Each structure stands twice: as structure tokens, then as C-alpha cells.
Amino acid sequence: MSNEIATRDEQQAVATQPQNLPAPAPTSGTTSLMAWAQEADLAYQMAQKLAATSFVPQSLRGKPGDITAAILAGAELGLKPMATLKSIDVIQGTPALRAHAMRAVVQQQGHDIELVESDDTRCVMRGRRKGSENWQEIEWTVDRARLMGLLGKDQWKKNPKGMLIARATGELSRLIASDALHGMPYASEEYEGFTTGQVLPAKAPLSVAAITAPAAPQAPVEVPQQEYSVGRADVDEATGDGVWDEDAVNGSTDWPAPTQPGGAE
């Protein structure tokens, strides 16, 4: 019995002693995340210095956080920071590559893109994946743009040839090399409100308070008082006859008799 108690005490003493266990070795995922965090911190420091310069497009100017996100996204696509600032727009909170940058990214990955035909009414492009022998062809025409309601937009009026190329580039790149675009499959020129690399300001969302707030009282509209006057029309303008019959007025039973002072009512 005493041996069992002694054994139990020894086990309890060992369990209560501090265990100097070695720290777990960092995994490859943890290491890459720490490296990315350091890279993000450096990118933000760089963005703070660039935010007010003319090297930054209007859509990113004064926004170091958005500039940092653009630089990091560009790095994943193989773009250097200054090239990224000329290649990525943030449109309504969504990063998008410009068409020329999208072609560069796809070609940098070894895929082929060729412009076959281009004018103000039609654009034909073809492309193929790296190692493939089959070409994919994309055609964009003003008739197709008209069906999508694009021709009324300002950029389509000013530069139809460039917009046709941009549309064909985006569609072809998604078709042959969507994996190379890393979550940015649409060109800036394909988004609503895109104007020469800048972003139109988004309208502020309508809040519940603005909807439920009582309507402001409106000032009463002053209606001018119309003045009436009674006159004696001596002559009817249409017939030329007199219209005021003095005898008929005096003899009318409906005309009240004047009340004499002190007289009976």
C-alpha cells in the first residue's frame, strides 16, 4: 500500500514540475505570412511617401492604404511598384488592371496574344496558352457594343478603337490565362465609370436616417388676392345693346327694400 502511495506522489511531483518544452517550429505557411507582413509594412511606408505625388493616379492619390494594396497586388502579378501605379486602378473599391497591363502580364507568363485586325468598328484578337497549338480568336464590333449599351458612354464616343481593343483583351485573357490574372480578370476599361484611368466619385449610400427623417416643412405659397369690382355694363360688347335695366331692377321682388331708421322691420 505504501509503495502505491509513493509511486502516486512521484507521478504528481513530475506532473507539477514546469515543462521546458521547445517552441514548435514555424511552418512554411507561417514563414511566408510573416514575410508578407514585413513586405506589407514596407509597402505602406512607401505608399505614405508617394500618396501626394503626381506619380500616383488620381484614383489612388492621397490614399496610402489603397496604394499599399495595389503595390502588393501588383507584386503578385510580377509588377514592380512604380509600374503597378501606372497599371492598376481602383474602381468602386475593386482593383482592376488596365488593358495594356493585362496583356503584359499574360505575355510575361509565356502565353501568346496577337492583334489581328483593328479599326473604329471592329477588333479581332487571337491568343493561345503556353505550350498549346490551338489559337482562340475573339472579335469585338460596334454592333456588339451597341447591344450592350456601351456606345453612349463618353470613352466609346472619343476612342472606339481603343475601347474595342480593351474589351477584346479582357475577354481573350480570361479565356486563355485566367490563372495568370490572380483575381483581377477584368480590365479597367470594362468597368462602369472608367474615364482615362480615373474613377468617377461614387455616390454616398442612402442611409436609413435619411429615408425615415420627416420631410422638411415647406413654406406656404402666397396666392395673390384677386381684386373684384362691380361695374355697370352699359353696352353689351357682343350685341351693342344696353344690359342694365333700371326699371327691372327697381321692380324686382327679390330686391330687398331699404330699412328706414326707426321704421318697422
C-alpha positions in Angstrom: 0.0 0.0 0.0 2.8 2.4 0.9 4.6 1.6 -2.4 1.4 2.6 -4.3 1.2 5.9 -2.4 4.9 6.7 -3.0 4.5 6.0 -6.8 1.5 8.2 -7.0 3.3 11.1 -5.2 6.2 10.8 -7.6 3.9 11.0 -10.6 2.2 14.0 -9.2 5.5 15.7 -8.5 6.6 15.1 -12.0 3.3 16.5 -13.4 3.5 19.7 -11.4 7.1 20.5 -12.5 7.4 23.1 -15.2 8.0 21.6 -18.6 10.6 23.4 -20.6 9.3 22.2 -24.0 10.8 23.7 -27.1 8.7 26.1 -29.2 7.1 24.5 -32.2 9.0 25.0 -35.4 7.3 27.6 -37.7 5.6 26.0 -40.7 6.1 27.1 -44.3 2.7 28.9 -44.2 3.6 30.9 -41.1 7.0 31.8 -42.5 5.5 33.1 -45.7 2.8 35.0 -43.9 5.5 36.8 -41.7 7.4 37.6 -44.8 4.3 39.0 -46.4 3.5 41.1 -43.3 7.0 42.6 -43.4 6.6 43.3 -47.2 3.2 45.0 -46.5 4.7 47.2 -43.8 7.4 48.3 -46.2 4.9 48.9 -48.9 2.8 51.1 -46.6 5.8 53.2 -45.7 6.5 53.7 -49.3 2.8 54.5 -50.0 2.8 57.2 -47.4 5.6 59.0 -49.2 4.1 58.5 -52.7 0.4 59.3 -51.9 0.7 63.1 -52.6 2.9 62.9 -55.7 1.8 63.1 -59.3 3.3 59.7 -60.0 0.1 58.2 -58.3 -3.0 58.2 -60.5 -5.9 60.3 -59.4 -8.0 57.3 -58.2 -5.2 56.5 -55.6 -3.9 59.9 -54.7 -4.0 60.6 -51.0 -4.9 57.0 -50.1 -1.8 55.2 -48.8 -3.9 52.2 -47.8 -5.2 51.7 -51.4 -1.7 52.3 -52.8 -0.3 49.6 -50.5 -3.0 47.2 -51.6 -2.3 48.0 -55.3 1.5 47.5 -54.8 1.0 44.2 -53.1 -1.4 43.0 -55.7 0.9 44.1 -58.5 3.8 42.2 -56.8 1.8 39.0 -57.1 1.4 39.7 -60.8 5.1 40.3 -61.2 4.9 44.1 -61.5 7.3 46.5 -59.8 5.8 49.2 -57.5 6.1 52.1 -60.0 4.8 50.0 -62.9 1.9 49.0 -60.7 0.8 52.6 -60.0 0.5 53.1 -63.8 -1.2 49.7 -64.4 -3.8 49.3 -61.7 -6.9 51.4 -61.0 -9.3 51.0 -58.0 -12.8 51.4 -59.4 -15.6 51.5 -56.9 -13.4 49.7 -54.4 -12.3 47.0 -56.9 -8.7 46.8 -58.2 -8.5 46.3 -62.0 -5.7 46.1 -64.5 -5.6 48.4 -67.5 -5.8 46.5 -70.8 -2.1 47.1 -71.7 -1.0 45.8 -68.3 -3.2 42.8 -68.7 -1.6 41.9 -72.0 1.8 42.4 -70.4 1.0 40.0 -67.5 -0.4 37.3 -69.8 2.6 37.6 -72.2 5.0 37.6 -69.3 3.7 34.2 -68.3 4.6 32.8 -71.7 1.1 32.9 -73.3 0.6 34.4 -76.8 -1.7 37.3 -77.7 -1.8 38.9 -81.1 -3.8 41.7 -82.6 -5.2 40.5 -85.9 -7.3 43.5 -87.0 -8.4 46.8 -85.5 -10.2 49.9 -86.6 -13.1 52.1 -85.2 -15.7 49.5 -85.9 -14.1 46.1 -85.4 -11.3 44.4 -83.4 -10.1 40.8 -83.8 -7.5 39.3 -81.4 -6.2 35.8 -81.0 -4.3 34.0 -78.3 -3.1 30.6 -77.0 -1.8 29.2 -73.8 1.9 28.4 -73.4 2.7 25.1 -75.0 -0.6 24.9 -76.8 -1.0 24.8 -80.6 -4.7 25.8 -80.7 -5.4 29.5 -81.1 -8.5 31.1 -79.6 -10.0 34.1 -81.5 -12.1 36.9 -80.1 -14.0 39.5 -82.1 -15.5 42.7 -80.8 -17.6 45.0 -83.0 -19.5 48.3 -82.5 -22.7 46.3 -83.1 -21.9 44.1 -80.1 -21.1 47.2 -78.1 -24.4 48.7 -79.1 -26.3 45.7 -77.9 -24.6 46.1 -74.5 -25.5 49.8 -74.4 -21.9 50.9 -74.5 -21.8 53.3 -77.4 -23.4 56.1 -75.4 -20.5 56.3 -72.9 -18.0 59.1 -73.3 -14.9 56.9 -73.9 -16.7 55.0 -76.6 -17.5 58.2 -78.4 -14.0 59.5 -78.1 -11.9 56.4 -78.6 -14.0 53.5 -80.1 -10.9 51.7 -81.5 -9.1 51.7 -78.1 -12.2 50.5 -76.3 -12.8 47.7 -78.7 -9.1 46.5 -78.1 -9.6 46.8 -74.4 -12.7 44.6 -74.5 -11.1 42.0 -76.7 -8.0 42.0 -74.4 -10.1 41.3 -71.3 -12.2 38.6 -72.9 -9.2 36.8 -74.5 -7.0 37.0 -71.4 -9.8 35.4 -69.3 -10.2 32.7 -71.9 -6.6 31.6 -72.2 -4.9 32.6 -69.0 -7.3 33.3 -66.2 -4.9 31.8 -63.7 -2.3 34.5 -64.6 -4.6 37.3 -63.5 -4.8 36.4 -59.8 -8.3 37.6 -59.1 -8.2 40.6 -61.4 -9.8 39.2 -64.5 -11.4 42.5 -65.8 -9.7 45.4 -67.4 -10.3 48.9 -66.1 -11.9 49.9 -69.3 -14.6 47.2 -68.8 -15.9 48.9 -65.6 -18.7 51.4 -65.4 -17.5 55.0 -64.9 -13.9 54.5 -66.2 -12.6 57.7 -67.7 -8.9 57.8 -68.9 -7.6 55.9 -66.0 -9.5 57.9 -63.4 -12.6 57.0 -61.3 -15.8 58.9 -61.1 -16.7 59.6 -57.4 -19.2 57.1 -56.1 -22.4 58.4 -54.7 -22.9 58.3 -51.0 -25.2 55.4 -49.9 -28.6 56.5 -48.8 -28.9 55.9 -45.0 -31.9 54.7 -43.1 -32.0 58.0 -41.2 -32.3 59.9 -44.5 -35.2 57.7 -45.6 -37.1 57.9 -42.3 -36.5 61.5 -41.5 -39.7 63.7 -41.7 -39.9 65.9 -44.6 -38.9 69.5 -44.1 -41.9 71.8 -43.8 -42.4 73.8 -47.0 -43.2 77.5 -46.8 -46.8 78.3 -47.8 -47.2 79.5 -51.3 -48.6 83.0 -51.3 -51.6 83.3 -53.8 -52.2 86.8 -54.9 -55.6 88.0 -53.9 -57.7 88.8 -56.9 -59.5 92.1 -56.8 -63.1 92.1 -57.8 -65.1 95.1 -58.8 -68.7 95.5 -59.8 -69.5 98.0 -62.5 -72.4 98.9 -64.7 -72.0 97.4 -68.1 -73.9 99.9 -70.2 -73.3 98.2 -73.5 -73.0 94.5 -74.4 -69.8 94.2 -76.4 -71.2 91.4 -78.5 -74.6 92.9 -79.4 -74.2 96.5 -78.7 -77.4 96.6 -76.6 -77.7 98.0 -73.2 -77.7 95.4 -70.5 -78.5 97.5 -67.4 -82.3 97.7 -67.0 -83.0 100.2 -64.3 -86.8 99.6 -64.3 -86.3 95.9 -64.0 -84.1 96.4 -61.0 -86.4 98.7 -59.2 -89.4 96.5 -59.8 -87.8 93.2 -58.9 -89.5 91.5 -55.9 -86.2 89.9 -55.0 -84.5 93.2 -54.3 -84.6 94.0 -50.6 -86.2 97.2 -49.5 -84.0 99.6 -47.6 -84.7 99.7 -43.9 -85.7 103.2 -42.7 -84.3 104.4 -39.4 -87.0 103.9 -36.7 -89.2 102.0 -39.0 -90.7 98.6 -38.7 -88.6 95.8 -39.9 
